[in-house]
């Protein structure tokens, strides 16, 4: 298996890349963190790039397509900007949309134009459990993650004709540096899912199905609560995240 993973230098992306390598596959890893890419080890095809640079996306997409074709593509790279919506600078909000939504759309288009995803392969988009739960204090992030989930849904039927599976992953809180930066302080870390466990679950799901996938029993229960009682779920998220983040500031 040949895989492409964006945001591969740390967190879930790194865990996904390592899981691919452990399974005997080859990896093309993209991230803006050159040191993190280098730490992936010998034999990994790495590309350092900043996905916030939207003017460079066409060329970047062609570069990635030339390193394929791929049996698995995971559009994982993402950033966040937390705080009251009106207090978050527009430049930070723009970067969230660029990296989380614009870049995966542009790179996907380039890969499809160049037939760089093999028939029988999988195209995976990492969204967020916030698609169901809401995420008070991260409006731009939620908008981008909703957007990528809807974009993925729009591709499923046409790409099924090419025998390409399209999977949207909606993880809850993971035990990563990203979560540490954007979650309130406290004991909640113990409830976060380990990224290597999430990565293995995601790869297993991508090998056999399309649609939406929530890794972990706890996040699946939260998603069910959000569907049944969205007001309750939003109130809980506001109490455990937004108010604590404001208090920490």
C-alpha positions as CSV (number, residue, x, y, z in Angstrom):
1,X,0.0,0.0,0.0
2,X,1.2,3.5,-0.9
3,X,-0.3,6.2,1.3
4,X,-0.3,10.0,1.4
5,X,-1.0,11.7,4.8
6,X,-1.1,15.4,5.3
7,X,-0.3,16.9,8.6
8,X,1.9,13.9,9.2
9,X,4.5,15.3,11.5
10,X,2.6,15.1,14.8
11,X,-0.6,14.0,16.4
12,X,-3.1,11.8,14.5
13,X,-1.3,12.4,11.2
14,X,2.0,11.0,12.6
15,X,0.1,8.0,14.1
16,X,-1.5,7.3,10.8
17,X,1.8,7.5,9.0
18,X,3.4,5.2,11.5
19,X,0.6,2.7,11.2
20,X,1.0,2.6,7.4
21,X,4.7,1.9,7.8
22,X,4.1,-0.8,10.4
23,X,1.8,-2.5,8.0
24,X,4.5,-2.6,5.4
25,X,3.2,0.2,3.3
26,X,5.1,3.2,1.9
27,X,4.4,6.7,2.9
28,X,4.3,10.2,1.4
29,X,4.2,12.6,4.3
30,X,3.3,16.3,4.0
31,X,3.6,18.9,6.8
32,X,5.0,22.4,7.4
33,X,7.1,21.1,10.3
34,X,10.3,19.9,8.6
35,X,11.9,18.7,11.9
36,X,8.8,16.6,12.6
37,X,8.9,15.1,9.1
38,X,12.5,14.2,9.5
39,X,11.7,12.3,12.7
40,X,9.5,9.9,10.7
41,X,12.6,8.1,9.8
42,X,14.4,6.7,6.8
43,X,12.6,5.8,3.6
44,X,9.6,8.2,4.0
45,X,9.0,10.4,1.1
46,X,8.5,13.8,2.8
47,X,7.3,17.2,1.5
48,X,7.4,20.3,3.6
49,X,4.7,22.8,2.7
50,X,2.4,25.4,4.3
51,X,-1.2,24.6,3.3
52,X,-2.2,28.1,4.3
53,X,-0.4,29.4,1.2
54,X,-3.4,28.9,-1.1
55,X,-1.5,30.4,-4.1
56,X,0.8,27.4,-4.1
57,X,-1.8,24.7,-3.9
58,X,-2.0,24.0,-7.6
59,X,1.7,23.3,-7.8
60,X,1.7,21.4,-4.6
61,X,-1.2,19.2,-5.8
62,X,0.7,18.4,-9.0
63,X,3.8,17.5,-7.0
64,X,1.9,15.2,-4.8
65,X,0.2,13.5,-7.7
66,X,3.5,12.9,-9.3
67,X,4.6,10.9,-6.2
68,X,1.6,8.6,-6.5
69,X,-0.5,6.8,-7.4
70,X,-1.9,6.1,-3.9
71,X,-4.0,3.4,-2.4
72,X,-4.8,5.6,0.5
73,X,-5.0,9.4,0.8
74,X,-5.7,11.0,4.2
75,X,-6.5,14.7,4.3
76,X,-5.7,15.2,7.9
77,X,-3.9,18.5,8.3
78,X,-5.8,21.0,10.5
79,X,-5.4,23.9,12.9
80,X,-7.7,25.6,15.3
81,X,-8.3,29.1,16.7
82,X,-10.3,29.3,20.0
83,X,-12.0,32.1,21.8
84,X,-15.1,34.3,21.4
85,X,-15.7,34.5,17.7
86,X,-15.6,38.3,17.6
87,X,-12.2,38.3,19.4
88,X,-10.4,36.0,17.0
89,X,-8.4,38.0,14.4
90,X,-9.7,37.5,10.8
91,X,-6.2,36.4,9.7
92,X,-6.4,33.4,12.1
93,X,-9.9,32.5,11.0
94,X,-8.7,32.7,7.4
95,X,-5.8,30.3,8.1
96,X,-8.2,27.8,9.7
97,X,-10.4,27.8,6.6
98,X,-7.4,27.7,4.2
99,X,-5.8,24.7,5.9
100,X,-8.8,22.7,7.0
101,X,-11.1,23.2,4.0
102,X,-9.5,25.0,1.0
103,X,-6.3,22.9,0.9
104,X,-7.9,19.4,1.0
105,X,-10.4,20.5,-1.7
106,X,-7.6,21.8,-3.9
107,X,-5.3,18.8,-3.4
108,X,-8.1,16.3,-4.0
109,X,-8.9,18.0,-7.3
110,X,-5.3,17.8,-8.4
111,X,-5.0,14.1,-7.4
112,X,-8.2,13.3,-9.3
113,X,-7.2,15.2,-12.4
114,X,-4.0,13.2,-12.5
115,X,-5.7,9.8,-11.7
116,X,-3.4,9.6,-8.7
117,X,-5.8,7.6,-6.5
118,X,-5.8,3.9,-7.5
119,X,-9.1,2.1,-8.2
120,X,-10.0,0.2,-5.1
121,X,-8.3,2.8,-3.0
122,X,-9.6,5.1,-0.3
123,X,-9.8,8.9,0.1
124,X,-10.2,9.9,3.8
125,X,-11.1,13.3,5.2
126,X,-10.6,14.0,8.9
127,X,-13.5,16.1,10.1
128,X,-14.5,16.4,13.8
129,X,-17.1,15.2,16.3
130,X,-18.0,18.9,16.5
131,X,-20.0,18.2,13.3
132,X,-22.6,16.7,15.7
133,X,-21.8,18.3,19.0
134,X,-21.1,22.0,18.3
135,X,-18.0,23.5,19.7
136,X,-18.6,26.9,21.4
137,X,-15.5,29.0,21.2
138,X,-14.2,27.5,17.9
139,X,-16.6,28.8,15.3
140,X,-14.2,28.9,12.3
141,X,-12.9,25.4,13.1
142,X,-16.4,24.0,13.2
143,X,-17.3,25.7,9.9
144,X,-14.3,24.2,8.3
145,X,-15.0,20.7,9.6
146,X,-18.6,20.8,8.6
147,X,-17.5,22.0,5.2
148,X,-15.1,19.2,4.6
149,X,-17.6,16.6,5.7
150,X,-20.2,17.9,3.2
151,X,-17.5,18.1,0.5
152,X,-16.6,14.4,1.1
153,X,-20.3,13.4,1.0
154,X,-20.6,15.1,-2.4
155,X,-17.7,12.9,-3.8
156,X,-18.9,9.5,-2.6
157,X,-21.3,8.6,-5.4
158,X,-19.2,9.8,-8.3
159,X,-16.0,8.3,-7.0
160,X,-17.8,5.0,-6.2
161,X,-18.0,4.6,-10.0
162,X,-14.2,4.7,-10.1
163,X,-14.0,2.2,-7.2
164,X,-12.6,4.8,-4.8
165,X,-14.0,4.8,-1.3
166,X,-14.6,8.1,0.4
167,X,-14.6,8.0,4.2
168,X,-15.2,11.0,6.6
169,X,-13.6,10.5,10.0
170,X,-15.2,12.4,12.9
171,X,-12.9,11.9,15.9
172,X,-13.5,13.2,19.4
173,X,-10.8,14.7,21.6
174,X,-7.5,12.9,21.1
175,X,-4.5,12.9,23.3
176,X,-2.4,15.2,21.1
177,X,-0.5,18.5,21.3
178,X,-3.3,20.1,19.3
179,X,-5.9,19.1,21.9
180,X,-3.6,20.3,24.7
181,X,-3.4,23.8,23.1
182,X,-7.1,24.2,22.5
183,X,-8.7,22.4,25.4
184,X,-9.2,23.7,28.9
185,X,-6.8,22.6,31.6
186,X,-7.9,19.9,34.0
187,X,-8.3,16.1,34.2
188,X,-10.1,15.7,30.8
189,X,-6.9,14.5,29.2
190,X,-7.5,11.0,30.8
191,X,-10.6,10.7,28.7
192,X,-9.0,11.5,25.3
193,X,-8.4,8.7,22.8
194,X,-4.8,7.7,22.1
195,X,-3.9,8.8,18.5
196,X,-2.4,5.4,17.7
197,X,-5.6,3.7,18.7
198,X,-7.6,6.1,16.5
199,X,-5.2,5.7,13.6
200,X,-5.6,1.9,13.6
201,X,-9.3,2.2,13.8
202,X,-9.4,4.7,10.9
203,X,-7.1,2.5,8.7
204,X,-9.3,-0.5,9.3
205,X,-12.5,1.4,8.4
206,X,-10.9,2.9,5.3
207,X,-10.0,-0.5,4.0
208,X,-13.6,-1.6,3.8
209,X,-16.1,1.2,3.7
210,X,-17.3,4.6,2.7
211,X,-19.5,7.0,4.7
212,X,-18.9,8.5,8.1
213,X,-16.9,6.9,10.9
214,X,-16.5,8.0,14.6
215,X,-13.6,6.2,16.2
216,X,-14.1,5.1,19.8
217,X,-17.1,4.0,21.9
218,X,-17.2,7.2,24.0
219,X,-17.3,9.6,21.0
220,X,-19.9,7.5,19.3
221,X,-22.1,7.8,22.5
222,X,-21.6,11.6,22.4
223,X,-22.6,11.7,18.7
224,X,-25.7,9.7,19.5
225,X,-26.6,12.2,22.4
226,X,-26.1,15.1,20.0
227,X,-28.6,13.6,17.5
228,X,-31.2,12.9,20.2
229,X,-30.8,16.0,22.4
230,X,-28.8,18.7,20.5
231,X,-29.6,21.4,23.1
232,X,-28.3,19.3,25.9
233,X,-25.1,18.4,24.0
234,X,-24.4,22.1,23.2
235,X,-25.0,23.1,26.8
236,X,-22.5,20.5,28.0
237,X,-19.9,21.5,25.5
238,X,-20.3,25.2,26.5
239,X,-19.8,24.3,30.1
240,X,-16.9,21.9,29.8
241,X,-15.0,23.8,27.0
242,X,-16.0,27.4,26.3
243,X,-16.4,28.6,29.9
244,X,-13.3,26.9,31.1
245,X,-11.3,28.3,28.2
246,X,-12.4,31.8,29.0
247,X,-11.6,31.3,32.7
248,X,-8.1,30.1,31.8
249,X,-7.5,33.3,29.8
